[in-house]
Amino acid sequence: MPSNCGGSGLTKLPETGDTHEECSVLCSSALRFDNRLCVMGHQGIEHSRRQSAVTNFDRAVFLHSVTLKGQYLFIHDDAAMQRGEACTYVYEGNAPIPQKLVVSFHCVPVQRVKAKHFIVRSVETSPGVTELKEFQFAGDTEAHAVPISIDQHLNVMN
């Protein structure tokens, strides 16, 4: 069962001083897949990953113009990121149902300490307003930051 984000577990990031929340989702139903895909390119075989995790937001968290509250599935596709395409997909619920896609964007990779569990980092931008800044999958040293410029990188689904 995924843990609940939105509690009082805000701490300071050592790299930036920003606050963040850690969301522990260690069960097999939350960590859906870490498939290694083999893609044949002109340089030979390339390996890429597609990762996902489910988390629950107990209180509203903003992801640019989208409000997240409840259960969401985060998916990251390394191959799409390498091609410069939208590589992050956030779905309402725990399955990648096209009608439940709330937002997709091309993330900004950020190096972090290896995560023991799925982490969502957010910042309180004003009293009572929390904005999601990045997320990181269990076992990874790379986090995925939300781009600052939404014009070029963010697709909001209605």
Contact map, one row per residue, 1 for C-alpha under 8 A:
11100000000000000000000010101100000000000000000000000000000000000000000000000000000000000000000000000000000000000000000000000000000000000000000000000000000000
11110000000000000000001111100100000000000000000000000111000000000000000000000000000000000000000000000000000000000000000000000000000000000000000000000000000000
11111000000000000000001110000000000000000000000000000011000000000000000000000000000000000000000000000000000000000000000000000000000000000000000000000000000000
01111110000000000000001000000000000000000000000000000011110000000000000000000000000000000000000000000000000000000000000000000000000000000000000000000000000000
00111110000000000000111000000000000000000000000000000011111000000000000000000000000000000000000000000000000000000000000000000000000000000000000000000000000000
00011111100000000000100000000000000000000000000000000000111110000000000000000000000000000000000000000000000000000000000000000000000000000000000000000000000000
00011111110000000000000000000000000000000000000000000000011000000000000000000000000000000000000000000000000000000000000000000000000000000000000000000000000000
00000111110000000000000000000000000000000000000000000000000000000000000000000000000000000000000000000000000000000000000000000000000000000000000000000000000000
00000111111000000001110000000000000000000000000000000000000000000000000000000000000000000000000000000000000000000000000000000000000000000000000000000000000000
00000011111100000011110000000000000000000000000000000000000000000000000000000000000000000000000000000000000000000000000000000000000000000000000000000000000000
00000000111110000011100000000000000000000000000000000000000000000000000000000000000000000000000000000000000000000000000000000000000000000000000000000000000000
00000000011111011111000000000000000000000000000000000000000000000000000000000000000000000000000000000000000000000000000000000000000000000000000000000000000000
00000000001111111111000000000000000000000000000000000000000000000000000000000000000000000000000000000000000000000000000000000000000000000000000000000000000000
00000000000111111000000000000000000000000000000000000000000000000000000000000000000000000000000000000000000000000000000000000000000000000000000000000000000000
00000000000011111000000000000000000000000000000000000000000000000000000000000000000000000000000000000000000000000000000000000000000000000000000000000000000000
00000000000111111100000000000000000000000000000000000000000000000000000000000000000000000000000000000000000000000000000000000000000000000000000000000000000000
00000000000111111110000000000000000000000000000000000000000000000000000000000000000000000000000000000000000000000000000000000000000000000000000000000000000000
00000000000110011111000000000000000000000000000000000000000000000000000000000000000000000000000000000000000000000000000000100000000000000000000000000000000000
00000000011110001111100000000000000000000000000000000000000000000000000000000000000000000000000000000000000000000000000011110000000000000000000000000000000000
00000000111110000111110000000000000000000000000000000000000000000000000000000000000000000000000000000000000000000000000111100000000000000000000000000000000000
00001100111000000011111000000000000000000000000000000000000000000000000000000000000000000000000000000000000000000000001111000000000000000000000000000000000000
00001000110000000001111100000000000000000000000000000000000000000000000000000000000000000000000000000000000000000000011110000000000000000000000000000000000000
01111000000000000000111110000000000000000000000000000010000000000000000000000000000000000000000000000000000000000000111100000000000000000000000000000000000000
01100000000000000000011111000000000000000000000000000000000000000000000000000000000000000000000000000000000000000000111000000000000000000000000000000000000000
11100000000000000000001111100110000000000000000000001110000000000000000000000000000000000000000000000000000000000000110000000000000000000000000000000000000000
01000000000000000000000111110110000000000000000000000000000000000000000000000000000000000000000000000000000000000000110000000000000000000000000000000000000000
11000000000000000000000011111110000000000000000000000000000000000000000000000000000000000000000000000000000000000000000000000000000000000000000000000000000000
00000000000000000000000001111111000000000000000000000000000000000000000000000000000000000000000000000000000000000000000000000000000000000000000000000000000000
10000000000000000000000000111111000000000000000000000000000000000000000000000000000000000000000000000000000000000000000000000000000000000000000000000000000000
11000000000000000000000011111111000000000000000000011110000000000000000000000000000000000000000000000000000000000000000000000000000000000000000000000000000000
00000000000000000000000011111111110000000000000000111100000000000000000000000000000000000000000000000000000000000000000000000000000000000000000000000000000000
00000000000000000000000000011111110000000000000000111100000000000000000000000000000000000000000000000000000000000000000000000000000000000000000000000000000000
00000000000000000000000000000011111000000000000001110000000000000000000000000000000000000000000000000000000000000000000000000000000000000000000000000000000000
00000000000000000000000000000011111100000000000011110000000000000000000000000000000000000000000000000000000000000000000000000000000000000000000000000000000000
00000000000000000000000000000000111110000000000011100000000000000000000000000000000000000000000000000000000000000000000000000000000000000000000000000000000000
00000000000000000000000000000000011111000000001111000000000000000000000000000000000000000000000000000000000000000000000000000000000000000000000000000000000000
00000000000000000000000000000000001111100000001111000000000000000000000000000000000000000000000000000000000000000000000000000000000000000000000000000000000000
00000000000000000000000000000000000111110000111100000000000000000000000000000000000000000000000000000000000000000000000000000000000000000000000000000000000000
00000000000000000000000000000000000011111000111100000000000000000000000000000000000000000000000000000000000000000000000000000000000000000000000000000000000000
00000000000000000000000000000000000001111111110000000000000000000000000000000000000000000000000000000000000000000000000000000000000000000000000000000000000000
00000000000000000000000000000000000000111111110000000000000000000000000000000000000000000000000000000000000000000000000000000000000000000000000000000000000000
00000000000000000000000000000000000000011111000000000000000000000000000000000000000000000000000000000000000000000000000000000000000000000000000000000000000000
00000000000000000000000000000000000000011111100000000000000000000000000000000000000000000000000000000000000000000000000000000000000000000000000000000000000000
00000000000000000000000000000000000000011111110000000000000000000000000000000000000000000000000000000000000000000000000000000000000000000000000000000000000000
00000000000000000000000000000000000001111011111000000000000000000000000000000000000000000000000000000000000000000000000000000000000000000000000000000000000000
00000000000000000000000000000000000001111001111100000000000000000000000000000000000000000000000000000000000000000000000000000000000000000000000000000000000000
00000000000000000000000000000000000111100000111110000000000000000000000000000000000000000000000000000000000000000000000000000000000000000000000000000000000000
00000000000000000000000000000000000111100000011111000000000000000000000000001110000000000000000000000000000000000000000000000000000000000000000000000000000000
00000000000000000000000000000000011110000000001111100000000000000000000000001110000000000000000000000000000000000000000000000000000000000000000000000000000000
00000000000000000000000000000000111110000000000111110000000000000000000000111100000000000000000000000000000000000000000000000000000000000000000000000000000000
00000000000000000000000000000011111000000000000011111000000000000000000000111000000000000000000000000000000000000000000000000000000000001000000000000000000000
00000000000000000000000000000111110000000000000001111100000000000000000011110000000000000000000000000000000000000000000000000000000000001000000000000000000000
00000000000000000000000010000111000000000000000000111110000000000000000011100000000000000000000000000000000000000000010000000000000000001000000000000000000000
01000000000000000000000010000111000000000000000000011111000000000000001111000000000000000000110000000000000000000000000000000000000000000000000000000000000000
01111000000000000000001010000100000000000000000000001111100000000000001110000000000000000000000000000000000000000000000000000000000000000000000000000000000000
01111000000000000000000000000000000000000000000000000111110000000000111100000000000000000000000000000000000000000000000000000000000000000000000000000000000000
00011100000000000000000000000000000000000000000000000011111110000001111100000000000000000000000000000000000000000000000000000000000000000000000000000000000000
00011110000000000000000000000000000000000000000000000001111100000000110000000000000000000000000000000000000000000000000000000000000000000000000000000000000000
00001110000000000000000000000000000000000000000000000000111110000000110000000000000000000000000000000000000000000000000000000000000000000000000000000000000000
00000100000000000000000000000000000000000000000000000000111111000011100000000000000000000000000000000000000000000000000000000000110000000000000000000000000000
00000100000000000000000000000000000000000000000000000000101111100011100000000000000000000000000000000000000000000000000000000000111100000000000000000000000000
00000000000000000000000000000000000000000000000000000000000111111111000000000000000000000000000000000000000000000000000000000000111100000000000000000000000000
00000000000000000000000000000000000000000000000000000000000011111111000000000000000000000000000000000000000000000000000000000000001110000000000001000000000000
00000000000000000000000000000000000000000000000000000000000001111100000000000000000000000000000000000000000000000000000000000000001000000000000000000100000000
00000000000000000000000000000000000000000000000000000000000001111110000000000000000000000000000000000000000000000000000000000000000000000000000000000000000100
00000000000000000000000000000000000000000000000000000000000001111111000000000000000000000000000000000110000000000000000000000000000000000000000000000000000100
00000000000000000000000000000000000000000000000000000000000111101111100000000000000000000000000000000000000000000000000000000000000000000000000000000000000000
00000000000000000000000000000000000000000000000000000000100111100111110100000000000000000000000000000000000000000000000000000000000000000000000000000000000000
00000000000000000000000000000000000000000000000000000001111110000011111000000000000000000000000000000000000000000000000000000000000000000000000000000000000000
00000000000000000000000000000000000000000000000000000001111000000001111100000000000000000001100000000000000000000000000000000000000000000000000000000000000000
00000000000000000000000000000000000000000000000000000111100000000000111110000000000000000001110000000000000000000000000000000000000000000000000000000000000000
00000000000000000000000000000000000000000000000000000111100000000001011111000000000000000111110000000000000000000000000000000000000000000000000000000000000000
00000000000000000000000000000000000000000000000000011110000000000000001111100000000000001111111100000000000000000000000000000000000000000000000000000000000000
00000000000000000000000000000000000000000000000000011100000000000000000111110000000000011110000000000000000000000000000000000000000000000000000000000000000000
00000000000000000000000000000000000000000000000001111000000000000000000011111000000000111100000000000000000000000000000000000000000000000000000000000000000000
00000000000000000000000000000000000000000000000001110000000000000000000001111100000000111000000000000000000000000000000000000000000000000000000000000000000000
00000000000000000000000000000000000000000000000111100000000000000000000000111111100000110000000000000000000000000000000000000000000000000000000000000000000000
00000000000000000000000000000000000000000000000111000000000000000000000000011111110000100000000000000000000000000000000000000000000000000000000000000000000000
00000000000000000000000000000000000000000000000110000000000000000000000000001111111000100000000000000000000000000000000000000000000000000000000000000000000000
00000000000000000000000000000000000000000000000000000000000000000000000000001111111111100000000000000000000000000000000000000000000000000000000000000000000000
00000000000000000000000000000000000000000000000000000000000000000000000000001111111111100000000000000000011000000000000000000000000000000000000000000000000000
00000000000000000000000000000000000000000000000000000000000000000000000000000111111110000000000000000000000000000000000000000000000000000000000000000000000000
00000000000000000000000000000000000000000000000000000000000000000000000000000011111110000000000000000000000000000000000000000000000000000000000000000000000000
00000000000000000000000000000000000000000000000000000000000000000000000000000001111111000000000000000000010000000000000000000000000000000000000000000000000000
00000000000000000000000000000000000000000000000000000000000000000000000000000001111111100000000000000000110000000000000000000000000000000000000000000000000000
00000000000000000000000000000000000000000000000000000000000000000000000000000001100111111000000000000001111000000000000000000000000000000000000000000000110000
00000000000000000000000000000000000000000000000000000000000000000000000000111111100011111000000000000001111000000000000000000000000000000000000000000000000000
00000000000000000000000000000000000000000000000000000000000000000000000001111000000001111100000000000001111000000000000000000000000000000000000000000000000000
00000000000000000000000000000000000000000000000000000000000000000000000011110000000001111110000000001111100000000000000000000000000000000000000000000000000000
00000000000000000000000000000000000000000000000000000000000000000000000111100000000000011111000000001111000000000000000000000000000000000000000000000000000000
00000000000000000000000000000000000000000000000000000000000000000000000111000000000000001111111110011110000000000000000000000000000000000000000000000000000000
00000000000000000000000000000000000000000000000000000000000000000000011110000000000000000111111000011100000000000000000000000000000000000000000000000000000000
00000000000000000000000000000000000000000000000000000100000000000000011110000000000000000011111000010000000000000000000000000000000000000000000000000000000000
00000000000000000000000000000000000000000000000000000100000000000000001110000000000000000011111100000000000000000000000000000000000000000000000000000000000000
00000000000000000000000000000000000000000000000000000000000000000000000010000000000000000011111110000000000000000000000000000000000000000000000000000000000000
00000000000000000000000000000000000000000000000000000000000000000000000010000000000000000010011111011000000000000000000000000000000000000000000000000000000000
00000000000000000000000000000000000000000000000000000000000000000000000000000000000000000010001111111000000000000000000000000000000000000000000000000000000000
00000000000000000000000000000000000000000000000000000000000000000000000000000000000000000000000111111000000000000000000000000000000000000000000000000000000000
00000000000000000000000000000000000000000000000000000000000000000000000000000000000000000000000011111000000000000000000000000000000000000000000000000000000000
00000000000000000000000000000000000000000000000000000000000000000000000000000000000000000011100111111100000000000000000000000000000000000000000000000000000000
00000000000000000000000000000000000000000000000000000000000000000000000000000000000000001111000111111111000000000000000000000000000000000000000000000000000010
00000000000000000000000000000000000000000000000000000000000000000100000000000000000000001111000000011111000000000000000000000000000000000000000000000000000111
00000000000000000000000000000000000000000000000000000000000000000100000000000000000000001110000000001111100000000000000000000000000000000000000000000000011110
00000000000000000000000000000000000000000000000000000000000000000000000000000000000001111100000000001111110000000000000000000000000000000000000000000000011100
00000000000000000000000000000000000000000000000000000000000000000000000000000000000011111000000000000011111000000000000000000000000000000000000001100000111000
00000000000000000000000000000000000000000000000000000000000000000000000000000000100111110000000000000001111100000000000000000000000000000000000001100000110000
00000000000000000000000000000000000000000000000000000000000000000000000000000000100001110000000000000000111110000000000000000000000000000000000111100000100000
00000000000000000000000000000000000000000000000000000000000000000000000000000000000000000000000000000000011111000000000000000000000000000000000111100000000000
00000000000000000000000000000000000000000000000000000000000000000000000000000000000000000000000000000000001111100000000000000000000000000000011110000000000000
00000000000000000000000000000000000000000000000000000000000000000000000000000000000000000000000000000000000111110000000000000000000000000000011110000000000000
00000000000000000000000000000000000000000000000000000000000000000000000000000000000000000000000000000000000011111000000000000000000000000000111000000000000000
00000000000000000000000000000000000000000000000000000000000000000000000000000000000000000000000000000000000001111110000000000000000000000000111000000000000000
00000000000000000000000000000000000000000000000000000000000000000000000000000000000000000000000000000000000000111110000000000000000000000000100000000000000000
00000000000000000000000000000000000000000000000000000000000000000000000000000000000000000000000000000000000000011111000000000000000000000111110000000000000000
00000000000000000000000000000000000000000000000000000000000000000000000000000000000000000000000000000000000000011111111000000000000000011111100000000000000000
00000000000000000000000000000000000000000000000000000000000000000000000000000000000000000000000000000000000000000111110000000000000000000110000000000000000000
00000000000000000000001111000000000000000000000000000000000000000000000000000000000000000000000000000000000000000011111000000000000000001110000000000000000000
00000000000000000000011111000000000000000000000000001000000000000000000000000000000000000000000000000000000000000011111100000000000000111100000000000000000000
00000000000000000000111100000000000000000000000000000000000000000000000000000000000000000000000000000000000000000010111110000000000000111100000000000000000000
00000000000000000001111000000000000000000000000000000000000000000000000000000000000000000000000000000000000000000000011111000000000111110000000000000000000000
00000000000000000011110000000000000000000000000000000000000000000000000000000000000000000000000000000000000000000000001111100000000111100000000000000000000000
00000000000000000011100000000000000000000000000000000000000000000000000000000000000000000000000000000000000000000000000111110000011111000000000000000000000000
00000000000000000111000000000000000000000000000000000000000000000000000000000000000000000000000000000000000000000000000011111000011110000000000000000000000000
00000000000000000010000000000000000000000000000000000000000000000000000000000000000000000000000000000000000000000000000001111111111000000000000000000000000000
00000000000000000000000000000000000000000000000000000000000000000000000000000000000000000000000000000000000000000000000000111110111000000000000000000000000000
00000000000000000000000000000000000000000000000000000000000000000000000000000000000000000000000000000000000000000000000000011111110000000000000000000000000000
00000000000000000000000000000000000000000000000000000000000000000000000000000000000000000000000000000000000000000000000000011111100000000000000000000000000000
00000000000000000000000000000000000000000000000000000000000000000000000000000000000000000000000000000000000000000000000000010111110000000000000000000000000000
00000000000000000000000000000000000000000000000000000000000111000000000000000000000000000000000000000000000000000000000000011111111000000000000000000000000000
00000000000000000000000000000000000000000000000000000000000111000000000000000000000000000000000000000000000000000000000001111101111100000000000000000000000000
00000000000000000000000000000000000000000000000000000000000011110000000000000000000000000000000000000000000000000000000001111000111110000000000000000000000000
00000000000000000000000000000000000000000000000000000000000011100000000000000000000000000000000000000000000000000000000111100000011111000000000001000000000000
00000000000000000000000000000000000000000000000000000000000000100000000000000000000000000000000000000000000000000000000111100000001111100000000011000000000000
00000000000000000000000000000000000000000000000000000000000000000000000000000000000000000000000000000000000000000000000111000000000111110000001111000000000000
00000000000000000000000000000000000000000000000000000000000000000000000000000000000000000000000000000000000000000000011110000000000011111000001110000000000000
00000000000000000000000000000000000000000000000000000000000000000000000000000000000000000000000000000000000000000010011100000000000001111101111100000000000000
00000000000000000000000000000000000000000000000000111000000000000000000000000000000000000000000000000000000000000010111000000000000000111111001000000000000000
00000000000000000000000000000000000000000000000000000000000000000000000000000000000000000000000000000000000000000111111000000000000000011111000000000000000000
00000000000000000000000000000000000000000000000000000000000000000000000000000000000000000000000000000000000000000111100000000000000000001111100000000000000000
00000000000000000000000000000000000000000000000000000000000000000000000000000000000000000000000000000000000000000110000000000000000000011111111000000000000000
00000000000000000000000000000000000000000000000000000000000000000000000000000000000000000000000000000000000000111110000000000000000000010011111000000000000000
00000000000000000000000000000000000000000000000000000000000000000000000000000000000000000000000000000000000011110100000000000000000000010001111100000000000000
00000000000000000000000000000000000000000000000000000000000000000000000000000000000000000000000000000000000011110000000000000000000001111001111110000000000000
00000000000000000000000000000000000000000000000000000000000000000000000000000000000000000000000000000000001111000000000000000000000001110000011111000000000000
00000000000000000000000000000000000000000000000000000000000000000000000000000000000000000000000000000000001111000000000000000000000011100000001111100000000000
00000000000000000000000000000000000000000000000000000000000000100000000000000000000000000000000000000000111100000000000000000000000111000000000111110000000000
00000000000000000000000000000000000000000000000000000000000000000000000000000000000000000000000000000000111100000000000000000000000000000000000011111100110000
00000000000000000000000000000000000000000000000000000000000000000000000000000000000000000000000000000000000000000000000000000000000000000000000001111100000000
00000000000000000000000000000000000000000000000000000000000000000000000000000000000000000000000000000000000000000000000000000000000000000000000000111111110000
00000000000000000000000000000000000000000000000000000000000000010000000000000000000000000000000000000000000000000000000000000000000000000000000000111111110000
00000000000000000000000000000000000000000000000000000000000000000000000000000000000000000000000000000000000000000000000000000000000000000000000000001111110000
00000000000000000000000000000000000000000000000000000000000000000000000000000000000000000000000000000000000000000000000000000000000000000000000000001111110000
00000000000000000000000000000000000000000000000000000000000000000000000000000000000001000000000000000000111000000000000000000000000000000000000000101111111000
00000000000000000000000000000000000000000000000000000000000000000000000000000000000001000000000000000011110000000000000000000000000000000000000000101111111100
00000000000000000000000000000000000000000000000000000000000000000000000000000000000000000000000000000011100000000000000000000000000000000000000000000000111110
00000000000000000000000000000000000000000000000000000000000000001100000000000000000000000000000000000111000000000000000000000000000000000000000000000000011111
00000000000000000000000000000000000000000000000000000000000000000000000000000000000000000000000000001110000000000000000000000000000000000000000000000000001111
00000000000000000000000000000000000000000000000000000000000000000000000000000000000000000000000000000100000000000000000000000000000000000000000000000000000111
